[in-house]
Amino acid sequence: MPETIELTSPSGTVKIRPDQKLSLFTTFRIGGPAQFMARVTDESQAEAALEWAEQMDLPVTSIGGGSNLLVDDAGIQGLVLAVRTTGKDAETRVRVEEDDHQVRIWVPAQMPISRLGHLSAERGWTGLVWCAGLPGVVGGAIVNNAGAHGGEMIDQLETIDVIRLADRKIESWPAEKLNAAYRYTVLKHAPRPRDVVVLGATFVLPRGDADELVKQAKEFSAWRKQAQPTGACAGSVFTNPDGSYAGYLIDKAGLKGTTVGGVKISELHGNFMVNSGEATAEDVRQMIALIQDEVYRQFEVRLVPEIEQVGGK
Ligand SMILES: Cc1cc2nc3c(=O)[nH]c(=O)nc-3n(C[C@H](O)[C@H](O)[C@H](O)COP(=O)(O)OP(=O)(O)OC[C@H]3O[C@@H](n4cnc5c(N)ncnc54)[C@H](O)[C@@H]3O)c2cc1C
């Protein structure tokens, strides 16, 4: 097996590790190996890793917390760039400009989204409290336009910083360029390999009452614990169709508890699939097809996956 390659960057060494199990980097705990993997936390590390990938003529796949991904059993060819780190590391890089009415904050892409929700509540900033308890990191949440409790990433987003793969130039994009809609951005729907990696984001947040916001953040976190399963999963498997809820339709179709191989539809929430420990990406794909067919047969609604399939030969 090839050995770990070490690249130097102004902010530290970037390790390119071969043959890394992606099941360890996804909340579904599913996925074959990354041919190569690098974890990066800032633009200089991203630049070093991307330059190496270009020299090696390898495609690049960026991931964040891996909480919305179904990685193929064959893994991902090329370089997987994981833009993720612990909450504490990321928090030290948050930049804040405030006045009496609002704050403008710059947040690195690897900041855990839940921590951002709690931090903004503690500081008395409104608009991001819904993030409390949400898995994943800011970069992935922006790409997905993640949302909950009536809020979504695009609401408070002013700009994003990206590094272009082609020439490793850093650009600032106005939020409008994402063309965001319900769980949609142009970045999420761009064909792979994609042109840019998200490095950070600026949000504008009105001031609010910290005590009230902290209470709300705790309630949102607690709600997740009682309404969603705790096992290995990737959140909602399908987006909600117009005027209904995917989980409701799956429940009404009598599918809760159904198993395919190592994957089971949660008894708690019909739109969640839980990995028993042995599930493969193929089990999940079969389960998706089974649910789509049965829900369509009973209700003439075609459910569309929210989780994203990546990798394969
Ligand atoms: C238990 C559970 C509950 C969930 N509840 C919700 C919910 O209420 N609402 C909701 O919207 N989602 C929910 N999700 C899904 C998921 O948490 C969110 O979509 C999350 O924001 C994805 O972030 P991530 O960092 O894990 O992204 P990943 O899954 O790692 O990646 C998502 C997408 O972003 C791309 N990407 C990631 N980082 C970068 C980067 N730096 N640059 C460029 N592209 C990048 C990836 O290629 C992929 O296309 C849930 C998931 C779980 C497991």
The ligand as a MOL file (V3000), in Angstrom:
LIG
                    3D

  0  0  0     0  0            999 V3000
M  V30 BEGIN CTAB
M  V30 COUNTS 53 58 0 0 0
M  V30 BEGIN ATOM
M  V30 1 C -29.6750 12.7010 12.3000 0
M  V30 2 C -29.6560 13.6710 11.1450 0
M  V30 3 C -30.5820 14.6940 11.0960 0
M  V30 4 C -30.5870 15.6120 10.0320 0
M  V30 5 N -31.4960 16.6110 10.0190 0
M  V30 6 C -31.4740 17.5250 9.0250 0
M  V30 7 C -32.3830 18.6300 9.0160 0
M  V30 8 O -33.1920 18.8080 9.9160 0
M  V30 9 N -32.3190 19.5060 7.9780 0
M  V30 10 C -31.4060 19.3630 6.9630 0
M  V30 11 O -31.3800 20.2060 6.0590 0
M  V30 12 N -30.5400 18.3360 6.9430 0
M  V30 13 C -30.5460 17.4240 7.9360 0
M  V30 14 N -29.6580 16.3880 7.9370 0
M  V30 15 C -28.7210 16.2430 6.8060 0
M  V30 16 C -27.3950 16.9640 7.0490 0
M  V30 17 O -27.1420 17.0580 8.4260 0
M  V30 18 C -27.3280 18.3740 6.5040 0
M  V30 19 O -27.6940 18.4100 5.1570 0
M  V30 20 C -25.9100 18.9050 6.7010 0
M  V30 21 O -25.9110 20.2680 6.6560 0
M  V30 22 C -24.8920 18.3590 5.7140 0
M  V30 23 O -23.6280 18.8110 6.1620 0
M  V30 24 P -22.3280 17.9020 6.0480 0
M  V30 25 O -21.1910 18.7540 6.4870 0
M  V30 26 O -22.4940 16.6250 6.7550 0
M  V30 27 O -22.2720 17.6810 4.4800 0
M  V30 28 P -21.8240 16.3820 3.6730 0
M  V30 29 O -22.8650 15.3380 3.8340 0
M  V30 30 O -20.4200 16.0300 4.0100 0
M  V30 31 O -21.8560 16.9630 2.1810 0
M  V30 32 C -23.0500 17.4860 1.6520 0
M  V30 33 C -22.7410 18.0770 0.2690 0
M  V30 34 O -21.8550 19.1860 0.4020 0
M  V30 35 C -20.6460 18.9730 -0.3380 0
M  V30 36 N -19.6090 19.5930 0.4790 0
M  V30 37 C -19.3540 19.3800 1.7890 0
M  V30 38 N -18.3990 20.2200 2.2180 0
M  V30 39 C -18.0100 20.9720 1.1490 0
M  V30 40 C -17.0670 22.0270 0.9540 0
M  V30 41 N -16.3140 22.5000 1.9440 0
M  V30 42 N -16.9560 22.5590 -0.2890 0
M  V30 43 C -17.7170 22.1100 -1.3090 0
M  V30 44 N -18.6290 21.1190 -1.1830 0
M  V30 45 C -18.7710 20.5680 0.0470 0
M  V30 46 C -20.5480 17.4790 -0.5010 0
M  V30 47 O -19.8090 17.1370 -1.6370 0
M  V30 48 C -22.0180 17.1180 -0.6800 0
M  V30 49 O -22.4250 17.4570 -1.9750 0
M  V30 50 C -29.6340 15.4690 8.9960 0
M  V30 51 C -28.6830 14.4320 9.0540 0
M  V30 52 C -28.6990 13.5480 10.1240 0
M  V30 53 C -27.6480 12.4680 10.1640 0
M  V30 END ATOM
M  V30 BEGIN BOND
M  V30 1 1 1 2
M  V30 2 1 2 3
M  V30 3 2 2 52
M  V30 4 2 3 4
M  V30 5 1 4 5
M  V30 6 1 4 50
M  V30 7 2 5 6
M  V30 8 1 6 7
M  V30 9 1 6 13
M  V30 10 2 7 8
M  V30 11 1 7 9
M  V30 12 1 9 10
M  V30 13 2 10 11
M  V30 14 1 10 12
M  V30 15 2 12 13
M  V30 16 1 13 14
M  V30 17 1 14 15
M  V30 18 1 14 50
M  V30 19 1 15 16
M  V30 20 1 16 17
M  V30 21 1 16 18
M  V30 22 1 18 19
M  V30 23 1 18 20
M  V30 24 1 20 21
M  V30 25 1 20 22
M  V30 26 1 22 23
M  V30 27 1 23 24
M  V30 28 2 24 25
M  V30 29 1 24 26
M  V30 30 1 24 27
M  V30 31 1 27 28
M  V30 32 2 28 29
M  V30 33 1 28 30
M  V30 34 1 28 31
M  V30 35 1 31 32
M  V30 36 1 32 33
M  V30 37 1 33 34
M  V30 38 1 33 48
M  V30 39 1 34 35
M  V30 40 1 35 36
M  V30 41 1 35 46
M  V30 42 1 36 37
M  V30 43 1 36 45
M  V30 44 2 37 38
M  V30 45 1 38 39
M  V30 46 1 39 40
M  V30 47 2 39 45
M  V30 48 1 40 41
M  V30 49 2 40 42
M  V30 50 1 42 43
M  V30 51 2 43 44
M  V30 52 1 44 45
M  V30 53 1 46 47
M  V30 54 1 46 48
M  V30 55 1 48 49
M  V30 56 2 50 51
M  V30 57 1 51 52
M  V30 58 1 52 53
M  V30 END BOND
M  V30 END CTAB
M  END
